[in-house]
Amino acid sequence: MEKLIPNRLSTLGHPQRLALFRLLMRRYPDRVPATELAQALGFKSSTLSSYVNALMHAGLVTQERIGTSLRYTIDMDAARETVGYLLHDCCRGRPEICIPNAYPTPDGDSPMNNRKYDVLFICTGNSARSIFAEAILRDMAGDRFIAHSAGTKPRSKLNPFALEVLKQKGYDVSLLRAKNISEFQTADAPNFDFVFTVCDQAANEECPSWQGQPISAHWGLPDPIKAEGSDAEKSLAFHQTYGALRNRMIAFTALPLGTLDRLSLQKAVDKIGQFKEENPSK
């Protein structure tokens, strides 16, 4: 441990290696293909290989071959061990001094108390997946959650197939619109309790840290806008995406938020993000 932690910190001291580590943290627990990592970070394949090998040698990243693709993910135990060393050793067992906003205030208030929770869903275009998520959560549990959505590069209009699916399911679409993520980064923006990315591209992009340190997770789904074929085949892709998000929302709204500690809640939302089943019939 005496040599291991300094080696990890030295490895992360390189800006590009740190960028790779941060991207994999945003995508955790996904195993991300090397080609996608290189494209997202603008690295040549040889450069990516060098950085990945350094992170693997430090024990921070693991590799798995799936078919012909090499995929990478964070070794979360090693990451926790490294951060834990900084908080408990360097901060002398008083992490609230180093990161004061991450801990409950003296009066016992905490982010997960009995109130409405602000939830933000992010994708690139904010025209389909994140719009589905916003509409579903608002309709399913509007008494417990305030649902928002935004895009890193929002389209000017919502996707017509997405709107048609929502109308068929009986949703009120009059208030839905594409929004830039910058709308939620102002001084008077909500302090989010949860932030979910629902597309890989948005998760790969670096966004500023959110105030209040919300629980975040990656719930990536294929982009139905890229579906090819007839209008019926394209519509089916949107129905499948809607169904997958609805299933995730059912699981999310069933979580006992008032009784879960932060680590347990993080594990729960990460697990929801791994749901693969789709149910377009409801």
C-alpha positions in Angstrom: 0.0 0.0 0.0 2.9 2.3 0.8 4.1 2.2 -2.8 0.9 1.3 -4.5 -1.1 4.5 -3.7 1.7 6.9 -4.8 2.0 4.9 -8.0 -1.7 5.2 -8.7 -1.7 9.0 -7.9 1.3 9.4 -10.2 -0.4 7.6 -13.0 -3.5 9.8 -12.6 -1.3 12.9 -12.6 -1.0 12.6 -16.4 -3.9 14.7 -17.9 -4.8 12.3 -20.6 -4.7 9.3 -18.4 -6.9 11.1 -15.9 -9.3 12.0 -18.7 -9.5 8.3 -19.6 -10.1 7.3 -15.9 -12.8 9.9 -15.5 -14.6 8.8 -18.6 -14.6 5.2 -17.4 -15.9 6.4 -14.0 -18.8 8.1 -15.8 -19.6 5.0 -17.7 -19.2 2.6 -14.7 -20.2 -0.3 -14.5 -20.2 -0.5 -18.4 -17.3 -2.2 -20.1 -16.4 0.3 -22.9 -14.8 -0.8 -26.2 -11.4 0.5 -26.9 -12.5 2.0 -30.2 -15.3 4.0 -28.4 -12.8 5.3 -25.8 -10.3 6.4 -28.5 -13.1 8.2 -30.5 -14.6 9.9 -27.5 -11.2 11.2 -26.3 -9.6 11.9 -29.7 -6.7 9.5 -29.1 -4.9 7.3 -31.7 -5.3 3.6 -31.0 -1.6 3.3 -30.0 -1.9 6.3 -27.6 -5.0 4.8 -26.0 -3.3 1.5 -25.6 -0.4 3.2 -23.8 -2.7 5.0 -21.4 -4.9 2.0 -20.7 -1.8 -0.1 -20.0 -0.6 2.4 -17.5 -3.9 2.4 -15.7 -4.1 -1.4 -15.7 -0.5 -1.6 -14.4 -1.6 0.7 -11.5 -4.5 -1.6 -10.9 -7.2 1.0 -11.6 -8.7 -0.5 -14.8 -9.5 -4.0 -15.9 -9.7 -5.4 -19.4 -12.0 -8.0 -21.0 -12.0 -9.4 -24.5 -15.5 -9.9 -25.9 -15.2 -11.4 -29.4 -12.7 -9.3 -31.2 -13.3 -6.3 -29.0 -11.2 -5.3 -26.0 -13.4 -3.6 -23.4 -12.4 -1.7 -20.2 -13.9 -0.8 -16.9 -12.9 0.7 -13.6 -11.7 -1.6 -10.9 -14.0 0.0 -8.3 -12.4 -1.6 -5.3 -9.0 -0.1 -6.3 -10.6 3.3 -6.9 -12.3 3.3 -3.5 -9.1 2.2 -1.9 -7.2 5.1 -3.5 -9.8 7.7 -2.7 -10.2 6.2 0.8 -6.5 6.6 1.4 -6.7 10.3 0.6 -9.8 10.9 2.8 -8.8 8.7 5.8 -5.1 9.1 5.8 -4.4 12.5 4.3 -7.5 14.0 5.9 -6.6 12.3 9.1 -9.9 10.4 9.4 -11.9 13.6 9.0 -13.1 13.7 5.4 -15.8 16.3 6.1 -12.9 18.8 6.3 -11.6 17.9 2.8 -15.1 17.6 1.2 -17.5 19.5 3.5 -20.4 19.5 1.1 -20.4 15.7 0.7 -21.6 15.2 4.3 -24.7 15.9 6.3 -25.0 19.3 7.9 -24.9 19.4 11.8 -28.7 19.5 12.1 -28.9 16.1 10.5 -30.3 17.2 7.1 -29.3 15.0 4.2 -30.1 14.8 0.5 -32.3 11.8 0.9 -34.9 13.1 3.4 -38.7 13.0 3.0 -39.4 15.5 0.2 -39.7 15.6 -3.6 -36.5 14.6 -5.4 -35.2 16.5 -8.5 -34.1 14.2 -11.2 -32.3 15.1 -14.5 -32.0 12.9 -17.5 -29.3 13.7 -20.0 -28.7 12.6 -23.6 -27.1 14.3 -26.6 -30.1 15.6 -28.6 -32.8 15.7 -25.8 -35.3 14.7 -28.5 -36.2 11.0 -27.6 -34.6 9.0 -24.8 -34.3 11.7 -22.2 -37.7 13.1 -23.2 -39.2 9.6 -22.7 -37.5 9.4 -19.3 -38.8 12.8 -18.2 -42.4 12.1 -19.3 -42.5 8.6 -17.8 -41.2 9.6 -14.4 -43.4 12.7 -14.2 -46.5 10.6 -15.0 -45.5 7.6 -12.9 -44.4 9.4 -9.7 -45.0 13.1 -10.0 -45.9 13.3 -6.3 -42.4 12.1 -5.3 -40.1 13.3 -8.1 -39.7 16.5 -10.2 -38.4 15.2 -13.6 -36.2 17.2 -16.0 -34.3 16.5 -19.1 -31.6 18.2 -21.2 -29.2 17.6 -24.0 -25.5 18.4 -24.5 -26.3 19.3 -28.1 -30.1 19.5 -28.2 -32.0 19.3 -31.4 -34.4 22.2 -32.3 -37.4 19.9 -32.3 -38.5 16.7 -30.5 -38.4 13.6 -32.6 -41.8 13.0 -34.2 -41.7 9.2 -33.6 -41.0 9.8 -29.9 -43.9 12.2 -29.6 -46.2 9.8 -31.4 -45.3 7.0 -28.9 -46.0 9.2 -26.0 -49.3 10.4 -27.4 -50.3 6.7 -28.1 -49.5 6.0 -24.4 -51.7 8.9 -23.3 -49.0 11.3 -22.1 -49.5 15.1 -22.2 -46.7 16.3 -24.5 -47.6 20.0 -24.5 -44.9 20.9 -21.9 -42.1 18.8 -23.4 -39.3 20.6 -25.3 -35.6 20.2 -26.1 -33.4 22.0 -23.6 -29.7 22.7 -23.4 -27.9 21.4 -20.3 -26.7 24.9 -19.7 -30.3 25.8 -18.5 -29.6 23.7 -15.4 -26.2 25.1 -14.6 -27.3 28.5 -13.5 -27.3 29.9 -10.0 -31.1 29.4 -9.7 -31.2 25.9 -11.2 -32.5 23.0 -9.1 -30.0 21.2 -6.8 -30.5 17.7 -8.3 -30.7 14.6 -6.2 -30.2 12.3 -9.2 -28.5 12.8 -12.6 -28.8 10.0 -15.2 -27.2 9.9 -18.6 -29.3 7.8 -21.0 -27.0 7.7 -24.0 -23.3 6.7 -24.2 -22.3 9.8 -26.1 -23.5 12.1 -23.4 -21.8 10.0 -20.7 -18.6 10.2 -22.7 -18.6 14.0 -22.7 -17.2 16.0 -19.8 -19.8 18.0 -18.0 -19.2 20.4 -15.0 -19.7 18.9 -11.6 -23.3 19.3 -10.2 -24.0 21.3 -7.1 -24.9 19.2 -4.1 -23.2 16.1 -5.4 -26.3 14.2 -6.7 -26.4 10.4 -7.1 -25.5 9.8 -10.7 -25.6 6.8 -13.0 -25.4 5.8 -16.6 -28.5 4.3 -18.1 -27.3 4.1 -21.7 -29.7 2.8 -24.4 -29.2 2.5 -28.2 -30.4 5.6 -30.1 -33.8 4.8 -31.7 -33.2 7.7 -34.1 -30.6 5.6 -35.8 -33.0 2.9 -36.6 -33.3 2.1 -40.3 -36.0 0.6 -42.5 -39.7 1.4 -42.9 -41.7 3.8 -40.6 -43.1 0.7 -38.8 -39.6 -0.6 -38.1 -38.5 2.8 -36.9 -41.6 3.2 -34.7 -40.8 -0.2 -33.2 -37.4 1.0 -32.1 -38.9 3.9 -30.3 -41.5 1.7 -28.6 -38.7 -0.6 -27.4 -36.7 2.3 -26.0 -39.8 3.6 -24.3 -40.4 0.1 -22.8 -36.9 -0.2 -21.5 -37.0 3.2 -19.9 -40.4 2.5 -18.3 -39.1 -0.7 -16.8 -36.1 1.2 -15.3 -38.5 3.8 -14.0 -40.6 1.2 -12.3 -37.5 -0.2 -10.5 -36.3 3.3 -9.6 -39.5 4.5 -8.1 -39.8 1.3 -6.1 -36.5 2.0 -4.3 -36.9 2.8 -0.5 -35.0 6.1 -0.8 -35.6 7.0 2.9 -33.9 3.9 4.2 -30.9 3.4 1.8 -27.5 4.9 2.6 -25.7 6.7 -0.2 -23.5 3.7 -1.1 -26.5 1.3 -1.2 -28.5 3.7 -3.3 -25.6 4.2 -5.8 -25.3 0.4 -6.2 -29.1 0.2 -6.7 -29.2 2.8 -9.5 -26.1 1.3 -11.1 -27.9 -2.1 -11.2 -31.0 -0.5 -12.8 -28.7 0.9 -15.5 -27.8 -2.7 -16.5 -31.3 -3.8 -17.2 -31.5 -5.2 -20.7 -35.1 -6.3 -21.1 -37.4 -4.2 -23.2 -41.2 -4.1 -23.0 -42.8 -1.9 -25.6 -46.3 -3.3 -24.9 -47.3 -1.0 -22.0 
